[in-house]
Amino acid sequence: MTRSGRLAGHQARLGSRKEDRQASRHLPVLNRRLVLPALLILIALIQTSCLQNLIDLAVQGTPTIIDVSFADPTRQTTSSGTEANGTGSTSATAATTTDPAAVTVVPTAPAADFARQVGQILLDGLRKEYAEISLDAAVRNRKIPESSVQETINRVYAIYRELYSRYADFYYLNGSINVSYTLLQGEAKYLESMTIQPQYWPILRDLTAIERNRLLSQVDAAADTLASQIRAETGQPWRQLLLLHDYLVRNIVYDSTGNQDTNQAISALLDHSTLCQGYAQAFQLIGQKLGIDVRLIGGEYEGVGHAWNLVCLDGQFYHVDVTHDDPTPDGGPDRPVEHVHFLRSDSQMQTTHSWETADYPACPSDGAFYYRELLLTANSRDSITEKLDQFISGIDFTSQETALLELLYTGSDLPDSQTLQAMLQKALDPASAGHTVYYRNYLSKGVVLVEITPG
């Protein structure tokens, strides 16, 4: 008997940039449909509190998947393999043996208890870095019928993915799992046992335990050092995140080859080259070391699979996408940093990003604290003109140093790109007379950006 399905880690195959659309690879839409049924339950209820206990969260409102009918026993052992291999295919083979022992049936436990127990077992196993995590205590004697096995696997995987996205410590895993389970067979077949194997990133798979621990210690040391430096600069959480955001932009190069093996925090913090999930994992790892609730979110950017972050400040969630604030080609550590995707709302992010909104906390407020706190705002076109003049007057046109102006527009008549360019040229022409000037201007998520580099 064979079974097939899709269960590979969604974020393990994320692309990152519109520019690299052909190089980026992401899993088929079918994969998302398998993960969502339980993930929706797990995440949708966290909107009112940033630090609710994950396991308590996981148990609320979980649909019943348990059948209480009875059966005589035989055993059937099945292995279900799930790899981040691009297809996410799952195969299963089964062998049936007869067992004359009687089954002792325990009254059906609430599905909420099942979800809580699975979450506790998984979290404990992940923290202890078990190669295999047995879920027998959660599935045995609960009379889950064969028809609900795949649904149960999907729910277990959803809980696993929620843990993976909430706890930065698990950055060394790629988000995929292998699953094996045993069925009791009689008049009907029921789930008797289940085991999962968390999957490592390729960079770790061939290392010994000593080598792996040494490498992960280097990552943790780099993260601890940066967190300490940031903490010494400011105690304000949003400013700590700003320093972290700017550091990652200045010190990490986006891997334009699209090599998925670099798509994690190890490559981001040690090799300073990665893809979107590497940026997001590094931001999450260091942000959590600063004591801030930082999570991973998976979706798409203009149709390409993508990962970024959600952060919680004073009970309110915001989006942060470090990847898309780091332009390609890389400008190096001295290039001015953009903040278009720093602490933004759902409505602003949805102009380019898409995700399953029911699966994540809502972000109704547009923080954009970088612009608001530093008074980088404009509420009219006259205000834009005034701030353009001030900006240009401070540029040394005899140098080749790039200058960047960012303005959050709070008025109701945001100019289009063509109008903005005309405004810039009018302000730039008299000031730059006799000099070669390179510039670009664009609008993104309500932000006016002007970049000028003297030739």
Secondary structure, 3 states (H helix, E strand, C coil): CEECCECCCCHHHCCCCHHHCCCCCCCCHHHHHHHHHHHHHHHHCCCCCCCCCHHHHHCCCCCCCCCCCCCCCEEEEEEECCCCCCCCECCEEEEEEECCCCCCCCCCCCHHHHHHHHHHHHHHHHHCCCCCEECHHHHCCCCCEHHHHHHHHHHHHHHHHHHHHHCHHHCCEEEEEEEEEEEEECCCEEEEEEEEEEEECHHHHCCCHHHHHHHHHHHHHHHHHHHHHHHHHCCCHHHHHHHHHHHHHHHCEECCCCCHHHCCHHHHHHHCEECHHHHHHHHHHHHHHCCCEEEEEEEEECCEEEEEEEEEECCEEEEECCHHHCCCCCCCCCCCCCCCCEEECHHHHCCCEECCHHHCCCCCCCCCHHHHHCCCEECCHHHHHHHHHHHHHCCCCCCCCCEEEEEEECCCCCCCHHHHHHHHHHHHHHHCCCCCEEEEEEEECCEEEEEEEEC
